[in-house]
Amino acid sequence: MQAIANGMGTGQAASVEVDTSDPNQAFWRDFLTINLKMKTSSIFKDGQLTPEQEEEENAEELLNALKFNWHSEKGIIENVTNLNTEFNTFRGLNPVKIFISGPPASGKSHYAKILAKYYNIPHVKVDELIAKAFELGAKEEDENADSEDTLVADIKTIIEELRDAEVARIEEERPETDEEPEEIDRESLKIRLPDSILYRLLKIRLNENACKNRGYILDGYPRTYVDA
């Protein structure tokens, strides 16, 4: 169940206690009950032909008939992406994808919020991506780096380089006085993240299960033809 939650949903799972004496919970009792009628399949046979069968012209076909034709041979966990696709296809669940663009203060976020609530789809905006970037930039790096940790390292490097450049600019523009210059708070400096980082964060966001399964609204981003 946890594998399904991770592969098809948000990863959240909870145990549900069903009171079989409560008629209002009869739906859950039936919904969570699986009645399996099983019989031995050919995969549990030894897969060998009898001497008489081996002499027949279609011996290879007979041998193949003893092999089990798996739909998901490695189980749910390894095939959860395919199961997710089948789930959506069977139920006709097609993601809704909307892009809202326009000049500043034209109501993009206002109407995006209304549509996101109406369709129950994620509201993706550039401010969210920027906040995510700084959140990752403050994250401790792991020795066993994966793809996200590589992104974390890249963001850390870029943020520090941008802050160094901003500190150098501020110090260069300071008037020369005999007083001790005020210490610069690096964390509060306003820096503009490069689009290359936003692209990578946006790709990760749109590949999350909520966006893949339900769709999304892009609020004011991409901002230019090149971004798109």
Secondary structure, DSSP 8 states (H G I E B T S, - for coil): -HHHHHHHS-S--------TT-GGGHHHHHHT---------GGGS-----HHHHTSTTHHHHHHHTS---SSTT-TTTTHHHHHHHHHHHTT---EEEEE--STTSSHHHHHHHHHHHHT--EEEHHHHHHHHHHHHTS---SS--HHHHHHHHHHHHHHHHHHHHHHHHHHHS---SS------GGG------HHHHHHHHHHHHTSHHHHHHEEEEES-S-STTT-
